[in-house]
Structure formats: structure tokens, C-alpha cells
Amino acid sequence: MDQFKQGMRQLAGAVTVVTAGKHDDIAGLTATAVCSLTADPPRLLACLNMNGVTFELLRRHGRFCVNVIGEDDLRVAEAFAGMGHVPPTGKFGVGEWEMAEDRAPRLRSALVAFECKVHSVTMLSTHGLAIGDVTAVHVAPHCGPLLYHDGQFAGLAGLLPA
Ligand SMILES: Cc1cc2nc3c(=O)[nH]c(=O)nc-3n(C[C@H](O)[C@H](O)[C@H](O)COP(=O)(O)O)c2cc1C
């Protein structure tokens, strides 16, 4: 429904890159459909298109990482959305990524990265709703968050007076 899509454009979202896989079997995509579920236990929800490689790897390896993107990493968000320049080495050639034996790739410059173990996945029409148990949190805020609103990437223009 066009009106639904038009309406959702007004919902400003924090931009993340969700990654999955390990070694050289890795994938990631830009996602705004991510939110906190419960604090006790720490659990979050990420909604990923089922046709993508990221979702397939998330299911296969049972782990994923939600990297919250800062406004200085616009090109990372663009690359993982299939919009910007992607080097011949692939999407992970944009930004500095920490690879590990048993975990999904983590963006070193993320404002925060949530490492997750898949708790459950619910398939709903085109998307997989992945609930993740958070196993590690790396908090490193150094700039404002990257947002997406009305079809455009944006930063926080400024906080409102208290
Ligand atoms: C701002 C923004 C937010 C997005 N949010 C999501 C999302 O929450 N879930 C999703 O599956 N795709 C989302 N996408 C689309 C994917 O990033 C895009 O389809 C990407 O190219 C998929 O990568 P793949 O083709 O390697 O699987 C979003 C795209 C943009 C630009």
C-alpha cells in the first residue's frame, strides 16, 4: 500500500549494519528495522529480508552482530545498502572490520555493536524476524548517530532544549 510506504518515510530510524557469518563466509546489510526487546535478559529484534545472503548466514551460523552507525560512516551504510561505491574486495572493504573465528564481523568505528546469538527466527511474508540474545556489547560513541528519514540519510540537527 503506497500510503503505508509514504507514512513509514516519516519514521526516522537509527541506521545499523547487521552482519552474519564467519571467516570468509560473511555478509551484511544496512537495516533500520532493529529494536530493543527486553533488558533482562538483554534481547533485540532485527527484521531481515529472507532473500538476502545475510539472513541465510544468520540462520546457518546462529549468530549476528548489530553495528550502530555514526554519521561519519555514511559510506559504510551506503555500501551495505547496495547504494554507494563498493570496492572490488566487496562491501567489507568499506570501513574497518574486526573479523573473528566464531563471531559475525564487527565495525570498529560503530557507536555500539551488539553481538548476538540467535534465540529464534519467525518468518513473516518477505522477512525473517530474528530475535537475538545479546552476548557482548561494545560501546564507543564518538560522533552523532546516522539516521534515515524521508528517503535520506541525516544526522541529528541538534538536541532540543530540556
Ligand atoms: C536506510 C535503509 C534501511 C534498510 N533497512 C532494512 C531492514 O531493516 N531490513 C532489510 O532486510 N533490509 C533493509 N534495507 C535494505 C537493504 O539494506 C538492501 O536491500 C541491501 O542491499 C541488501 O543487501 P544484500 O542484497 O546483500 O542482501 C534498508 C536499506 C536502507 C537504505
The ligand as a Gaussian input file, in Angstrom:
#p B3LYP/6-31G(d) Opt

LIG

0 1
 C       18.095000       3.129000       5.324000
 C       17.869000       1.713000       4.922000
 C       17.302000       0.825000       5.822000
 C       17.096000      -0.512000       5.470000
 N       16.568000      -1.365000       6.403000
 C       16.432000      -2.678000       6.099000
 C       15.982000      -3.578000       7.089000
 O       15.682000      -3.214000       8.234000
 N       15.883000      -4.900000       6.749000
 C       16.203000      -5.357000       5.478000
 O       16.091000      -6.556000       5.220000
 N       16.648000      -4.507000       4.522000
 C       16.788000      -3.184000       4.811000
 N       17.262000      -2.317000       3.871000
 C       17.596000      -2.831000       2.526000
 C       18.965000      -3.485000       2.462000
 O       19.984000      -2.744000       3.076000
 C       19.357000      -3.677000       0.970000
 O       18.330000      -4.377000       0.312000
 C       20.673000      -4.387000       0.812000
 O       21.152000      -4.129000      -0.479000
 C       20.552000      -5.888000       0.989000
 O       21.839000      -6.437000       0.811000
 P       22.026000      -7.866000       0.062000
 O       21.458000      -7.666000      -1.307000
 O       23.497000      -8.093000       0.080000
 O       21.266000      -8.864000       0.868000
 C       17.452000      -0.965000       4.188000
 C       18.010000      -0.066000       3.255000
 C       18.217000       1.252000       3.628000
 C       18.844000       2.212000       2.628000

